[in-house]
Amino acid sequence: MKTKHLVANLGEHVRQFSKRNKGESGTKVFSVTNSEGFTLSTDYFSKKVFSKDISNYKVVLKGQFAYNPSRINVGSIDYLKNADKVLVSPLYIVFETDSELFADYLLRYMKSDWGIAQIRANTEGAVRDSLKFKGLESIKIPLPPLNDQKRIAHLLGKVEGLIARRKQHLQQLDDLLKSVFLEMFGDPVRNEKGWDKPELNHFGKISTGNTPPRKDPANYSSQHIEWIKTVNISADSVYISQAEEYLSKTGATKARTVTKGALMVACIAGSIESIGRAALTDRTVAFNQQINAIQPKKDVNPLFLYVLFKISKAYIQSHASKGMKKILTKGDFQKITMIKPPVELQNQFAVIINKIDALKSRYQQCLTDLEYLYGALSQMAFKGELDLSRVQLPTAEEHEQAVEDSSRRESQILTTPDMEFPQVLTGFKHRKHALKEWLTTYIEAAKVGESVSISEFMVRTHGNLLELSNEGVLEDLGIDGEDELSVPDYDHVKSIIFEMLKNGSLLQTFDDESNTVQIIPVKGSNL
């Protein structure tokens, strides 16, 4: 573990807490999940999963941690924030931290890549890995001073809140799409609007994929055509993702293919939840036998068909086999009846889909960028590479507010030079000149002979755009702006770097020790 911070064993700063309920009534039973943290068991599970006799259940007090030993490796750990006392399963491990370890900092470390690696290194078990308390005590953790722990936790918490907000926006767009569909076409199963409801074989040509013989490697020897599998059909994407495996020209002659506009539907899966998952093709592809595809006729709009399947997923799943392996055969699939409104109305709906999907793509890219930002910041924080002097120490009131609502955090993020003007948030064309000024200032601030991190520069710049946007600067000025960096921003920074390398302002070297390419400012050069 390479870090500038002091490294400690977690056992030096935690103590196990094993108080049992002993028949006390009125205390609710909670579970700890990787996505929601402490969650009321009756809310999280569709049925009551805990015992009627809860006298042996463990007590968790406010501020204490609890985790499932068999699921902490996927992030199922949290500390109690919004209740004075709850109960958890007797299988859980409960512990508390001492005054030198900030709970929010520990939580974010345990959920980070570094923390997960430490967890996995200390688990044990013949059948299923489990992190006992002894293993927890052996986990190594970077331990900066307490105030810096608070700064790091609050900084990461702010980005985490923005991530949660973007996810909420994406869910709202999905809800909007469903609402528009129901308004135009009604419920597709009840069909209260009385549309024609033919079998699926009237929507287009239906085919099931296949696997060219594996015993002949020549079938898979080149990147002639993508071979799509169910993993390429995402529940959140309109179109299939890029395949990892390709067929050769020879393999393609033995495969089944569809062209642009076909709907691919997962029809063989280990669980019922995966049956009916659908996505469109935007290119010609081959596909395997776990997928049924519909190549739509002229009177079927592909985008309408996609949303129809998305909304009717439970109805489609009801036609699958009831065995352990869920299968929807081609014969059963093509007999499913679906509503088929006039194509003119389908086309009107498709125009709306395109607009919503364009906005959704933008939000999804924002989410991806924010998740990258969070990962980069957390890695820099645990390595001790963040300049925390620029991060304001949160007050007790701010910390309490952050605990109550992660989407309304009020801490300051890193700053780069000369970021006073909000016009930089209105798009790339207004940032183009500013990016060069900021990058030049950032490089000039580096020590002679010291390499500069362009990724750190982008992280800091991105963070400031988020900060300015969060502070309501744009809203106050009535500007409709952007709080994320775009592809042109990244390309422009790369072009500036290449220009500086060409004119000798920067020197590119290779560091054998770290096995990385480094960029070093040249002393006395005119940046």
C-alpha positions in Angstrom: 0.0 0.0 0.0 1.8 3.1 -1.3 0.6 6.2 0.5 2.0 9.3 2.1 -0.3 8.8 5.1 0.5 6.8 8.2 -0.7 3.2 7.7 -2.5 1.5 10.7 -4.1 -1.8 11.4 -7.8 -1.3 11.8 -7.8 -3.3 14.9 -5.9 -0.5 16.7 -9.0 1.8 16.3 -12.1 -0.5 16.4 -13.8 -2.5 19.2 -16.4 -5.2 18.7 -19.8 -4.7 20.2 -21.9 -7.8 20.9 -25.0 -6.7 22.9 -28.0 -8.9 22.4 -31.6 -7.8 22.3 -32.7 -10.1 25.3 -36.4 -9.9 24.5 -36.8 -6.1 24.4 -39.8 -5.1 22.2 -40.3 -2.1 19.9 -36.8 -2.1 18.3 -37.0 -2.7 14.5 -34.9 -5.2 12.6 -32.7 -3.8 9.8 -30.5 -5.3 7.1 -27.3 -3.7 5.6 -27.1 -3.6 1.8 -24.4 -2.6 -0.5 -26.6 0.1 -2.2 -28.8 1.4 0.6 -26.8 0.8 3.8 -29.0 0.3 6.9 -32.5 -0.6 5.5 -35.6 -1.7 7.3 -35.8 -5.5 6.5 -39.5 -5.4 5.8 -39.0 -2.6 3.3 -36.0 -4.2 1.5 -37.4 -7.8 1.3 -40.7 -8.7 -0.3 -41.5 -10.9 2.7 -40.5 -11.1 6.4 -37.1 -12.9 6.4 -36.2 -12.6 10.1 -37.2 -14.9 13.0 -40.2 -14.3 15.2 -37.9 -14.7 18.2 -35.5 -11.8 18.0 -34.1 -12.0 21.5 -30.7 -13.2 20.2 -30.5 -10.4 17.6 -27.7 -7.9 17.9 -28.2 -4.3 19.0 -26.6 -1.5 16.9 -26.4 1.9 18.5 -26.2 5.2 16.6 -22.7 5.7 15.2 -21.8 2.0 15.3 -20.9 -0.1 12.2 -22.5 -3.4 11.2 -21.8 -5.7 8.3 -22.7 -9.1 6.9 -19.5 -11.1 7.0 -20.3 -12.9 3.7 -21.3 -9.7 1.8 -18.9 -7.0 3.0 -16.8 -7.9 -0.1 -19.5 -6.3 -2.3 -19.9 -3.2 0.0 -22.5 -4.3 2.5 -21.3 -2.3 5.4 -22.6 0.9 7.0 -22.8 2.9 10.2 -26.1 3.8 11.9 -27.0 7.4 11.2 -30.7 8.0 11.4 -31.8 6.0 14.4 -30.7 5.6 18.0 -31.0 1.9 18.1 -31.8 -1.0 15.7 -31.5 -4.8 15.6 -29.6 -6.8 13.0 -29.2 -10.6 12.4 -27.1 -12.6 14.9 -24.8 -13.4 12.0 -23.8 -9.7 11.6 -20.7 -8.2 13.1 -21.1 -5.0 15.0 -18.2 -2.7 16.0 -17.4 0.9 16.9 -14.5 3.2 16.1 -12.3 5.2 18.6 -11.9 9.0 18.6 -9.0 8.9 16.1 -11.0 7.4 13.3 -13.8 9.3 11.6 -16.8 7.0 10.8 -17.5 8.6 7.4 -13.9 8.3 6.3 -13.8 4.6 7.3 -17.0 3.9 5.4 -15.7 5.4 2.2 -12.4 3.6 2.6 -14.1 0.2 3.1 -16.1 0.7 -0.1 -13.2 1.9 -2.1 -11.0 -0.3 -4.4 -8.3 -0.2 -1.8 -10.7 -1.2 1.0 -12.3 -4.0 -1.0 -8.8 -5.4 -1.8 -8.0 -5.4 1.9 -11.3 -7.1 2.7 -10.7 -9.9 0.2 -7.1 -10.3 1.5 -8.4 -11.0 5.0 -11.5 -13.2 4.4 -11.6 -16.9 5.1 -13.9 -19.8 4.4 -13.9 -23.1 2.6 -17.2 -22.6 0.7 -18.0 -18.9 1.0 -15.5 -16.1 1.9 -16.3 -14.4 5.2 -14.7 -11.5 7.0 -14.6 -12.4 10.7 -13.8 -9.6 13.3 -10.2 -10.9 13.5 -9.9 -10.4 9.8 -11.4 -6.9 10.1 -8.7 -6.0 12.7 -6.0 -7.0 10.2 -7.1 -4.6 7.5 -4.6 -1.9 6.8 -5.9 1.7 6.4 -4.2 5.0 5.5 -4.8 7.2 8.6 -4.3 10.9 8.0 -5.0 13.4 10.9 -8.7 13.4 12.1 -9.5 16.8 10.5 -8.1 15.6 7.1 -10.2 12.5 7.4 -13.2 14.7 7.8 -12.2 16.8 4.8 -11.7 13.7 2.6 -15.1 12.2 3.7 -16.9 15.5 3.1 -15.3 16.0 -0.3 -16.1 12.5 -1.5 -19.6 12.9 0.0 -20.3 15.9 -2.1 -19.4 14.0 -5.3 -21.4 11.0 -4.1 -24.4 13.3 -3.7 -24.1 14.5 -7.3 -23.9 10.9 -8.4 -27.1 10.1 -6.6 -28.7 13.1 -8.2 -27.7 12.0 -11.7 -29.1 8.5 -11.0 -32.3 10.1 -9.9 -32.5 12.1 -13.1 -32.0 8.9 -15.2 -34.8 7.2 -13.3 -37.1 10.2 -13.9 -36.4 10.0 -17.6 -37.4 6.3 -17.6 -40.5 7.3 -15.7 -41.3 10.0 -18.2 -40.9 7.6 -21.2 -43.3 5.1 -19.6 -45.8 7.9 -18.8 -45.8 9.1 -22.4 -46.2 5.6 -23.7 -49.2 4.9 -21.4 -50.8 8.2 -22.3 -50.5 7.5 -26.0 -51.2 3.8 -26.1 -52.6 2.8 -22.7 -51.6 -0.3 -20.8 -50.2 -2.8 -23.4 -51.5 -5.8 -21.5 -55.0 -4.7 -20.7 -55.3 -2.9 -24.1 -58.1 -0.6 -22.9 -57.7 1.4 -26.1 -58.6 -1.6 -28.2 -55.6 -1.7 -30.5 -55.0 -4.7 -32.8 -53.1 -7.3 -30.7 -51.6 -9.9 -33.1 -48.9 -12.5 -32.3 -45.3 -11.4 -32.5 -44.7 -13.2 -35.8 -46.9 -10.4 -37.4 -44.4 -7.8 -36.2 -41.5 -9.1 -38.3 -39.2 -12.0 -39.0 -38.3 -13.9 -35.8 -35.1 -15.9 -35.5 -33.0 -17.6 -32.8 -29.3 -17.2 -32.8 -26.7 -20.0 -32.8 -23.1 -20.9 -32.1 -20.8 -21.8 -35.0 -18.8 -25.0 -34.1 -16.1 -24.2 -31.5 -14.1 -27.2 -32.7 -13.2 -25.2 -35.8 -11.1 -22.2 -34.6 -11.4 -20.6 -38.1 -15.0 -19.7 -37.3 -13.7 -17.2 -34.7 -10.4 -16.2 -36.2 -11.0 -12.6 -37.3 -13.1 -9.5 -36.5 -15.4 -9.8 -39.5 -18.7 -9.5 -37.6 -19.7 -9.1 -33.9 -21.2 -12.1 -32.1 -23.7 -10.7 -29.7 -24.6 -12.4 -26.3 -27.1 -11.6 -23.6 -24.4 -9.7 -21.7 -24.5 -7.1 -24.6 -28.2 -6.4 -23.9 -28.4 -3.9 -21.1 -31.5 -3.0 -19.2 -30.5 0.7 -19.4 -29.5 1.1 -23.0 -31.6 1.3 -26.1 -28.9 -0.3 -28.3 -26.7 -3.3 -27.8 -23.1 -2.8 -26.6 -19.9 -3.8 -28.4 -19.3 -7.5 -28.5 -16.1 -9.0 -27.1 -16.1 -11.9 -29.5 -16.2 -11.8 -33.3 -16.9 -14.3 -36.1 -14.8 -14.8 -39.2 -16.2 -14.7 -42.7 -16.4 -18.5 -42.5 -18.1 -18.4 -39.1 -20.6 -15.8 -40.4 -21.8 -18.2 -43.0 -22.8 -20.6 -40.3 -24.3 -18.0 -38.0 -27.7 -16.2 -37.9 -27.5 -12.4 -38.4 -29.8 -9.4 -38.3 -29.4 -5.9 -39.6 -29.9 -2.4 -38.2 -33.2 -1.9 -36.4 -33.7 -5.5 -35.1 -34.9 -6.1 -31.5 -32.8 -8.6 -29.6 -34.5 -10.3 -26.6 -32.9 -12.4 -23.9 -34.8 -15.7 -23.9 -32.6 -18.1 -22.0 -31.3 -17.2 -18.6 -30.6 -18.5 -15.1 -33.1 -16.2 -13.5 -36.5 -14.9 -14.6 -35.4 -11.3 -14.1 -33.1 -11.6 -17.2 -35.8 -13.0 -19.5 -37.3 -10.3 -21.8 -34.4 -7.9 -21.5 -34.3 -6.2 -24.9 -32.1 -3.8 -27.0 -32.0 -2.7 -30.6 -29.2 -3.2 -33.1 -27.7 -0.2 -34.8 -25.5 -2.3 -37.1 -25.5 -5.8 -38.7 -24.5 -8.5 -36.1 -24.6 -12.2 -35.4 -26.0 -13.6 -32.2 -26.1 -16.7 -30.0 -28.9 -19.1 -29.1 -29.9 -17.3 -25.9 -31.4 -14.5 -28.0 -34.5 -14.3 -30.1 -34.5 -11.4 -32.6 -37.3 -9.6 -34.4 -36.4 -7.9 -37.7 -39.4 -5.5 -37.8 -41.7 -5.1 -40.8 -42.3 -1.7 -42.4 -45.4 -1.1 -40.3 -43.5 -1.5 -37.0 -41.2 1.3 -35.7 -38.2 -0.3 -34.0 -38.1 2.3 -31.2 -41.8 1.8 -30.5 -41.2 -2.0 -30.3 -38.3 -1.5 -27.9 -40.3 0.5 -25.4 -43.3 -1.9 -25.8 -41.0 -4.7 -24.7 -39.4 -2.6 -21.9 -42.9 -1.8 -20.4 -44.2 -5.4 -21.0 -41.3 -7.2 -19.5 -43.3 -9.0 -16.7 -45.9 -10.0 -19.3 -43.2 -11.5 -21.5 -41.6 -13.3 -18.6 -44.9 -15.0 -17.8 -44.6 -17.0 -21.0 -41.2 -18.5 -20.0 -40.8 -22.1 -18.7 -41.1 -22.6 -15.0 -38.0 -24.8 -14.5 -34.7 -23.9 -12.9 -33.4 -22.8 -16.3 -35.7 -20.1 -17.6 -36.4 -20.5 -21.3 -38.6 -18.7 -23.8 -38.5 -20.9 -26.9 -39.0 -19.4 -30.4 -42.3 -21.2 -30.7 -43.7 -19.7 -27.5 -42.1 -16.4 -28.1 -43.7 -15.8 -31.5 -47.1 -16.7 -30.2 -47.1 -13.9 -27.6 -49.7 -11.3 -28.5 -48.8 -7.5 -28.3 -50.6 -4.3 -29.2 -49.9 -2.9 -32.6 -51.1 0.7 -33.1 -51.0 2.4 -36.5 -47.4 3.0 -37.6 -48.0 6.7 -37.9 -48.7 6.9 -34.2 -45.7 4.7 -33.5 -43.5 7.1 -35.5 -44.8 10.1 -33.5 -43.8 8.3 -30.3 -40.4 7.4 -31.8 -39.6 11.2 -32.2 -40.3 11.6 -28.4 -38.1 8.6 -27.6 -35.2 10.1 -29.6 -35.4 13.3 -27.6 -35.6 11.6 -24.2 -32.8 9.2 -25.2 -30.5 12.0 -26.2 -31.0 13.7 -22.8 -30.6 10.3 -21.1 -27.3 9.7 -23.0 -26.0 13.1 -21.8 -27.0 12.3 -18.2 -25.4 8.9 -18.4 -22.2 10.4 -19.6 -22.4 12.9 -16.8 -22.8 10.0 -14.4 -19.9 8.1 -15.9 -17.7 11.2 -15.5 -18.8 11.8 -11.9 -18.1 8.1 -11.0 -14.6 8.5 -12.6 -14.1 11.7 -10.6 -15.1 10.0 -7.4 -12.7 7.1 -8.1 -9.9 9.5 -9.0 -10.5 11.7 -5.9 -10.7 8.7 -3.5 -7.5 7.2 -4.9 -5.7 10.5 -4.5 -7.1 11.0 -1.0 -6.0 7.6 0.3 -2.6 8.0 -1.4 -2.1 11.3 0.4 -1.9 13.2 -2.9 -4.8 15.7 -2.4 -4.0 19.2 -1.4 -6.4 19.3 1.5 -5.5 22.8 2.5 -7.9 23.9 -0.2 -10.8 21.9 1.2 -12.8 23.6 3.9 -13.2 21.7 7.1 -17.0 21.0 7.5 -18.8 22.3 10.5 -20.7 19.9 12.8 -23.9 21.3 11.3 -22.7 20.7 7.8 -21.8 17.1 8.7 -25.2 16.5 10.2 -26.8 17.9 7.0 -24.7 15.7 4.9 -25.7 12.6 6.8 -29.4 13.5 6.5 -29.3 14.2 2.7 -26.3 13.2 0.6 -27.6 15.2 -2.4 -27.4 18.5 -0.5 -23.8 18.6 0.8 -22.2 22.0 1.3 -18.4 21.5 1.3 -15.9 23.1 -1.0 -14.0 21.2 -3.6 -10.5 21.6 -5.0 -9.7 24.8 -6.8 -7.6 25.6 -9.9 -6.3 29.1 -10.8 -8.6 31.9 -12.0 -12.0 30.2 -11.8 -14.1 33.2 -11.0 -16.2 33.5 -14.1 -19.3 31.4 -14.6 -19.2 31.6 -18.4 -16.9 28.6 -18.4 -20.0 26.5 -17.5 -22.0 27.5 -20.6 -20.2 25.0 -22.8 -16.9 24.1 -24.5 -16.6 27.1 -26.8 -16.6 29.4 -23.7 -14.1 27.2 -21.9 -11.6 26.7 -24.8 -9.4 29.7 -24.0 -9.8 29.2 -20.2 -8.6 25.6 -20.3 -5.3 26.6 -21.8 -4.8 29.4 -19.2 -5.6 27.0 -16.3 -3.4 24.2 -17.7 -0.5 26.7 -18.2 -0.9 28.0 -14.7 -1.1 24.5 -13.3 2.1 23.4 -15.1 4.0 26.6 -14.1 3.1 25.9 -10.4 5.0 22.5 -10.6 8.4 22.3 -9.1 11.4 22.2 -11.4 12.0 18.6 -12.7 8.7 17.4 -11.1 6.3 15.5 -13.3 2.8 16.9 -13.7 -0.4 14.8 -13.7 -2.8 15.8 -16.5 -5.5 13.5 -15.0 -5.2 15.3 -11.7 -5.6 18.6 -13.6 -8.8 17.3 -15.3 -10.1 16.0 -12.0 -9.6 19.4 -10.3 -11.1 21.3 -13.2 -14.1 19.0 -13.3 -14.6 19.4 -9.6 -14.6 23.2 -9.9 -17.3 23.1 -12.6 -19.4 21.0 -10.2 -18.7 23.4 -7.4 -19.7 26.5 -9.3 -22.8 24.8 -10.6 -23.7 23.6 -7.1 -23.3 27.1 -5.7 -26.1 28.3 -7.9 -24.0 30.8 -9.9 -25.7 29.9 -13.1 -29.1 30.0 -11.6 -28.5 33.4 -10.2 -27.4 34.7 -13.7 -30.2 32.9 -15.6 -27.6 30.9 -17.5 -28.5 27.4 -18.8 -25.2 25.7 -18.3 -23.2 22.5 -18.1 -21.4 21.3 -14.9 -19.4 18.5 -16.6 -16.5 18.4 -19.0 -17.2 17.1 -22.5 -15.3 15.1 -25.1 -14.1 18.3 -26.8 -12.7 19.6 -23.5 -10.6 16.5 -23.1 -9.5 16.6 -26.7 -8.6 20.2 -26.4 -6.4 19.6 -23.4 -4.6 16.8 -25.3 -4.0 19.1 -28.2 -2.5 21.7 -25.9 -0.2 19.1 -24.4 1.0 17.9 -27.8 1.6 21.5 -28.8 3.7 22.1 -25.6 5.7 18.8 -26.3 6.3 20.0 -29.9 7.6 23.4 -29.0 9.8 22.1 -26.1 7.8 23.5 -23.2 7.3 20.0 -21.9 9.4 16.9 -22.0 8.1 13.4 -22.1 10.1 10.7 -20.3 9.6 7.2 -19.2 10.1 6.3 -15.5 11.3 2.7 -15.1 10.5 2.6 -11.4 6.8 3.4 -11.8 6.6 2.0 -15.3 4.8 5.1 -16.5 5.2 7.9 -19.0 5.8 11.2 -17.3 5.5 14.8 -18.5 8.0 17.3 -17.1 8.0 21.1 -17.6 11.3 22.4 -19.1 13.0 25.0 -17.0 13.1 28.5 -18.5 10.7 27.6 -21.4 8.0 29.9 -22.5 4.7 28.1 -21.9 
